[in-house]
Amino acid sequence: MADLTYPWIVAVLDKLPRSAAALPRALLLTGRPGLGKSATALFLAQSLLCETQREGLKPCGSCASCLLFKVGNHPDLRMLKVGQEEESPVSGALDEEASPAKKASRQISVEKIRMLTDFVTITSHRGGAKVICIVPAEAMHPSAANAVLKILEEPPGDTCFLLVSHQPERLLPTIRSRCFHLAFSLPDAGPALDWLKGQGIGQGELALAQGGYAPLAALDRAGDETFWSQRKALLDTLAEPGFDPLRAADHAEDIDGAVVSTLLSQWAYDVAALKSGGAVRYHLDYAKSLKMVAGTIPIDELMNWYDAVIQFGRVAQHPLNKRLAMESLLSGYPTRG
Ligand SMILES: [Zn+2]
């Protein structure tokens, strides 16, 4: 973690001071999943803890603090993330970038935040900064968020907060207003494709499109064979002239609800784009089928169905009856007129 190798993050880091000592005490890293926010938070955490005098934000990688960080055992770091049994310092890649949906149902409890109260009041073990990293911050239970707010309101001078958020609008405005915002936006396709190529990804364009144009999500997608086969099974049914909602539901039932919602909303988006003279953005490999569909589906029916897909997306992680939900959703798919 001593170095960040994602080329699109250079521009993000340029928004920060060039030394760890000058970094804001509370940073909010925002943007969609798959852009490297967590990796950046870890990089900055190590930078804040590094004990070597140096220029720039890059940690030295060899001081006592950097070594403790690398083995995931730095006493002045608290890493809180969803799905974690205890808040031990963690180094290395986090899985949140790749699978945000899995985490959406989990919360960071107030008990975990309360344990931070001791951490912020005691003196730093190594005499430097103390760092608290929360991933993602919107996973905090409301009471946990209030407890964090209390700490942020009277920040101990040596404590730094690194809050990662995929959906900052879900955070308390009072938390947002106390943080310096570091926004991650989608990189241009060119550099993202070059990077994916460097990672050995063959069909970079399709992977990027299916990763919502976020490179790390694309990398994750590219290697997920189950995703591609499940996607093919579902999209093939949508592409058929004689669409069969029950058969589509058979395939959709096998797929994670959030993924179904994403695939279907992307399908509707692509059809709508083609109908309005635009181009396919997500399902590049189905361009031909999408054009045929776009030529026959009325736009108002398509938009109604799109609304239903978005509605479904909001409860996709825990529908009361998945089979029924899929049948209902796919029965509303406009048939060709
Ligand atoms: Zn160091």
Residues whose N, C-alpha, C, O or C-beta is under 5 A from the ligand:
A	BS01	ZN	C50 E51 T52 P59 C60 G61 S62 C63 C66
